[in-house]
Amino acid sequence: MPKKNGFEVLEEMKKYPQLQLLPVIMLTTSHREEDVVRAYEKGACSYIHKLIDLDEFKQLIKQFEHYWTCISRIPLVRE
């Protein structure tokens, strides 16, 4: 992202009450444990390492889509 990193975007989003319940998935190239911890501390609901192999990445996205659309339940956002 050109102007902010993912942590800054996450932090900014969580300042707004209407976005606090929105599930945020961190998709990153970082393997650093401190980045994982930081993401969850700032309100991320998942931390996924980007895979290099395109086919593996497509499979990962399909699994993740299935989880978020068929398995997981998120709260309704009220204004």
C-alpha positions in Angstrom: 0.0 0.0 0.0 1.5 3.3 -1.0 0.7 5.6 2.0 0.0 3.3 5.0 1.0 -0.1 6.0 -1.5 -2.8 7.0 -1.1 -2.1 10.7 -1.8 1.6 10.2 -4.9 0.8 8.2 -6.1 -1.7 10.8 -5.5 0.8 13.6 -7.4 3.5 11.7 -10.3 1.2 10.9 -10.7 0.2 14.6 -11.1 3.8 15.7 -14.6 3.9 14.1 -17.4 2.2 16.1 -19.2 1.1 12.9 -16.0 -0.8 11.8 -14.9 -2.3 15.1 -16.8 -5.6 14.5 -15.7 -5.9 10.9 -13.5 -9.0 10.5 -10.1 -7.9 9.3 -7.7 -10.5 7.8 -4.0 -9.6 7.6 -2.5 -11.0 4.3 1.2 -10.5 4.5 4.6 -11.8 3.5 5.9 -11.5 7.0 6.6 -14.6 9.1 7.7 -12.6 12.1 6.0 -13.6 15.4 5.9 -10.0 16.6 3.9 -9.1 13.5 1.4 -11.8 14.2 1.0 -10.6 17.8 0.8 -7.0 16.7 -1.9 -7.8 14.2 -4.1 -9.5 16.8 -3.5 -6.8 19.4 -4.7 -4.2 16.9 -7.9 -6.2 16.2 -7.2 -8.5 13.3 -9.2 -11.7 13.3 -6.8 -13.7 11.2 -3.2 -13.5 10.0 -2.3 -15.3 6.7 1.1 -15.6 5.1 1.0 -15.0 1.4 2.1 -18.1 -0.5 4.5 -17.8 -3.4 3.0 -20.6 -5.5 -0.1 -19.3 -7.3 -2.0 -22.6 -7.2 -1.4 -23.0 -3.5 -2.6 -19.4 -2.9 -5.8 -20.0 -4.9 -6.5 -23.1 -2.8 -5.9 -21.2 0.4 -8.3 -18.4 -0.7 -11.0 -21.0 -1.6 -10.6 -22.6 1.9 -10.8 -19.2 3.5 -13.8 -18.1 1.5 -15.6 -21.3 2.5 -14.8 -20.7 6.2 -16.0 -17.1 6.1 -19.1 -17.7 4.1 -20.3 -21.2 5.3 -18.8 -21.8 8.7 -18.1 -18.6 10.6 -20.7 -16.3 11.8 -20.0 -12.6 12.3 -22.2 -10.1 14.2 -24.6 -7.9 12.3 -23.3 -4.4 12.2 -25.7 -1.8 13.5 -25.5 1.9 13.0 
